[in-house]
Amino acid sequence: MKKIKWIDWIFMGTLMFFVLSMVHISLALVGFICMLTPFVLYMKTRKKLWCTTYCPRAALFTKMLSKASLGMTPPTWLFSAKTKRMVVNFFCINLLFVVMSTVMVSMGRFEPMAYIRFLIAFPLPVQLPQLFSWVVPDVITHLGYRIFSVMFTSTVVGLVIGIMYKPRTWCGICPVQTLTTQIK
C-alpha cells in the first residue's frame, strides 16, 4: 500500500486558488502567495525549492497532463534567453498594469474591473461565478480580478504548451523560474 504524502496533494493549491476566486473574488488575493513565496524560499535557501518541490501549478500540470501530453519535442527557441526575457517582461508589464490600475481605482480615477482578462488585453465574455456576495471596497474587487487574470493567463498558457510538449514545459519559461535563476 502506497503511503500518501502531503506533497502528493500540492497540486490542489492551484485548484483551490480558482475555487476560492469563485467563492468571492477578493480571495484571489491569495495568488500573491504564489507570486512571493518562491522568492522568499530562494533567498533563504539559495535553491529553487519552489520550482522543484512546492509549485502547485507545476504539480497540477504533472498530474493533469502526464497522460494527455502529446510529448512533442519543444522548439529550441522556446527556452532561449530571448523568449524567457519576453515572458518575464510580459509579466512585469502585467504586474505594472495591476499596480497602476489598482492605484487609479483607489484614487477614484478608474472604474474597477469586474471581469477576467486574458493576456492583459482581452476581456473574456464569461462571468466568474461568485458564491458569496460580501461587500468589499472596489479596489479589492479590482485587484482580485487582476490577480485572477494573471494567474488564469499563465495557467492556460502552461496547459496549452504542456499538452503540446511535456507537462512541465511552462516551468522552462516561467517568470518565477527565470527570475530566481538570475538572483545572485
Backbone torsions as a table, in degrees:
resi	resn	phi	psi	omega
1	MET	NA	127.2	-178.4
2	LYS	-77.3	130.1	177.3
3	LYS	-77.8	129.2	-179.7
4	ILE	-87.6	127.8	178.8
5	LYS	-108.3	154.1	-179.5
6	TRP	-60.4	-31.5	-177.9
7	ILE	-65.3	-24.9	177.2
8	ASP	-68.0	-15.7	-177.6
9	TRP	-109.0	9.7	-176.6
10	ILE	-62.1	-27.4	179.5
11	PHE	-59.1	-23.5	-179.7
12	MET	-63.4	-21.4	178.2
13	GLY	-58.3	-42.4	179.1
14	THR	-67.1	-45.9	179.7
15	LEU	-62.5	-39.9	179.5
16	MET	-65.1	-35.8	176.4
17	PHE	-57.1	-49.1	-178.1
18	PHE	-68.2	-37.6	177.5
19	VAL	-65.9	-47.2	179.6
20	LEU	-60.5	-35.8	178.3
21	SER	-65.8	-26.4	177.0
22	MET	-85.4	-21.3	173.2
23	VAL	-66.9	-53.0	172.6
24	HIS	-160.9	135.1	-173.7
25	ILE	-60.8	-24.8	178.0
26	SER	-63.2	-24.6	178.9
27	LEU	-74.3	-9.1	174.9
28	ALA	-65.8	-15.3	179.3
29	LEU	-64.7	-14.7	174.0
30	VAL	-64.5	-15.2	175.2
31	GLY	-58.6	-24.6	176.9
32	PHE	-62.3	-27.6	177.8
33	ILE	-61.2	-45.3	179.8
34	CYS	-70.0	-20.4	-179.9
35	MET	-87.6	-31.6	-174.3
36	LEU	-100.6	-35.8	-176.1
37	THR	-55.8	-42.1	-179.8
38	PRO	-56.8	-37.3	-178.2
39	PHE	-74.9	-37.6	176.3
40	VAL	-63.0	-46.7	178.4
41	LEU	-60.5	-43.6	-178.7
42	TYR	-65.0	-42.1	-180.0
43	MET	-64.0	-33.3	-179.8
44	LYS	-78.0	-38.1	-170.9
45	THR	-110.9	-18.0	-174.0
46	ARG	60.0	24.8	175.4
47	LYS	-128.0	153.3	179.5
48	LYS	-88.0	60.3	-179.6
49	LEU	-61.2	-36.4	180.0
50	TRP	-59.3	-52.3	-175.8
51	CYS	-65.6	-40.6	-174.6
52	THR	-85.3	-23.7	-172.2
53	THR	-129.8	-46.6	-166.5
54	TYR	-101.6	-9.5	-175.1
55	CYS	-66.6	114.4	-178.7
56	PRO	-68.6	-28.2	179.1
57	ARG	-70.2	-44.4	177.3
58	ALA	-60.6	-41.3	178.3
59	ALA	-64.4	-39.1	177.8
60	LEU	-64.2	-45.0	179.2
61	PHE	-60.8	-43.0	178.8
62	THR	-62.3	-46.9	-178.3
63	LYS	-63.9	-48.9	-174.4
64	MET	-76.2	-36.1	-168.2
65	LEU	-104.7	-0.7	-176.2
66	SER	-59.1	-31.6	178.2
67	LYS	-104.5	-17.5	-175.9
68	ALA	-94.0	-15.7	-176.2
69	SER	-69.8	139.1	177.5
70	LEU	-73.2	-20.6	175.0
71	GLY	69.3	19.9	178.0
72	MET	-66.0	155.6	177.7
73	THR	-75.6	124.8	179.8
74	PRO	-66.0	146.4	176.3
75	PRO	-66.0	148.8	-176.6
76	THR	-62.7	-32.3	-179.0
77	TRP	-63.1	-24.3	-177.7
78	LEU	-62.3	-33.6	-178.4
79	PHE	-104.1	13.6	-179.3
80	SER	-71.4	159.1	178.3
81	ALA	-59.8	-36.0	-179.7
82	LYS	-64.5	-45.7	179.1
83	THR	-63.9	-44.7	179.1
84	LYS	-60.4	-41.8	178.6
85	ARG	-63.4	-41.3	178.6
86	MET	-63.1	-41.2	179.7
87	VAL	-66.3	-44.4	177.1
88	VAL	-61.1	-45.7	179.1
89	ASN	-60.8	-42.8	178.8
90	PHE	-58.8	-47.1	-178.3
91	PHE	-72.2	-30.5	174.5
92	CYS	-66.4	-42.8	176.6
93	ILE	-62.6	-42.5	178.4
94	ASN	-59.4	-46.5	179.2
95	LEU	-65.6	-34.3	175.3
96	LEU	-62.0	-44.4	176.6
97	PHE	-61.2	-41.1	178.5
98	VAL	-58.5	-50.8	-177.4
99	VAL	-65.3	-50.5	-175.6
100	MET	-65.3	-43.0	-179.9
101	SER	-68.0	-34.4	177.6
102	THR	-66.5	-40.5	176.0
103	VAL	-61.9	-44.4	179.8
104	MET	-63.6	-38.7	176.4
105	VAL	-64.2	-43.0	-179.4
106	SER	-64.3	-28.3	178.9
107	MET	-87.9	-3.9	180.0
108	GLY	80.5	14.4	-178.5
109	ARG	-91.1	-22.6	177.5
110	PHE	-122.1	149.2	169.9
111	GLU	-76.4	143.6	178.6
112	PRO	-66.5	142.2	177.5
113	MET	-82.8	123.4	-179.9
114	ALA	-122.0	45.9	178.8
115	TYR	-154.6	166.4	-178.1
116	ILE	-90.8	139.5	173.2
117	ARG	-117.2	146.2	176.2
118	PHE	-112.0	133.5	-178.9
119	LEU	53.3	45.4	178.4
120	ILE	69.6	-46.0	-163.4
121	ALA	-103.6	-18.6	-170.0
122	PHE	-103.5	105.7	176.7
123	PRO	-66.1	135.0	178.5
124	LEU	-89.2	138.2	-176.9
125	PRO	-82.5	46.4	-179.7
126	VAL	-139.4	137.9	176.8
127	GLN	-88.2	134.4	175.4
128	LEU	-77.8	119.2	-179.6
129	PRO	-61.2	143.0	177.9
130	GLN	-123.6	108.8	-175.5
131	LEU	-73.1	-28.4	176.5
132	PHE	-123.1	149.7	-177.6
133	SER	-126.2	53.1	175.3
134	TRP	-73.2	156.3	-175.1
135	VAL	-89.8	126.8	174.6
136	VAL	-130.5	159.1	177.2
137	PRO	-58.0	148.8	180.0
138	ASP	-54.4	-35.7	-178.0
139	VAL	-64.2	-34.5	178.2
140	ILE	-70.7	-41.7	176.8
141	THR	-60.5	-47.7	179.5
142	HIS	-58.8	-50.1	-178.7
143	LEU	-62.8	-39.1	177.6
144	GLY	-59.7	-46.7	178.9
145	TYR	-66.3	-35.9	178.9
146	ARG	-67.6	-44.0	178.7
147	ILE	-65.5	-42.4	177.0
148	PHE	-57.7	-43.5	-178.9
149	SER	-62.3	-41.0	177.7
150	VAL	-62.8	-48.7	-178.7
151	MET	-66.1	-39.9	179.3
152	PHE	-63.5	-46.6	-179.7
153	THR	-59.1	-50.0	-176.9
154	SER	-67.5	-32.4	177.8
155	THR	-69.1	-44.3	179.2
156	VAL	-64.0	-46.1	178.7
157	VAL	-60.4	-43.8	178.8
158	GLY	-62.3	-40.0	177.6
159	LEU	-65.2	-43.7	-178.6
160	VAL	-62.5	-49.7	-178.9
161	ILE	-73.0	-25.4	175.1
162	GLY	-69.2	-33.8	176.2
163	ILE	-70.8	-42.7	-178.1
164	MET	-68.6	-45.0	-172.8
165	TYR	-109.8	-112.5	178.2
166	LYS	-113.2	155.7	-173.6
167	PRO	-50.9	-41.3	-175.9
168	ARG	-102.8	30.0	178.1
169	THR	-59.3	-36.9	178.6
170	TRP	-53.8	-37.4	-176.6
171	CYS	-57.7	-29.0	179.8
172	GLY	-70.8	-21.1	179.8
173	ILE	-121.8	3.7	-179.8
174	CYS	-57.5	132.0	-179.4
175	PRO	-59.6	-33.8	179.7
176	VAL	-64.0	-47.3	179.8
177	GLN	-62.2	-44.4	-178.8
178	THR	-63.2	-46.3	-177.1
179	LEU	-69.4	-40.3	179.4
180	THR	-67.3	-28.7	176.4
181	THR	-67.1	-31.2	-175.9
182	GLN	-86.9	-14.0	179.0
183	ILE	-73.3	131.1	180.0
184	LYS	-108.0	NA	NA
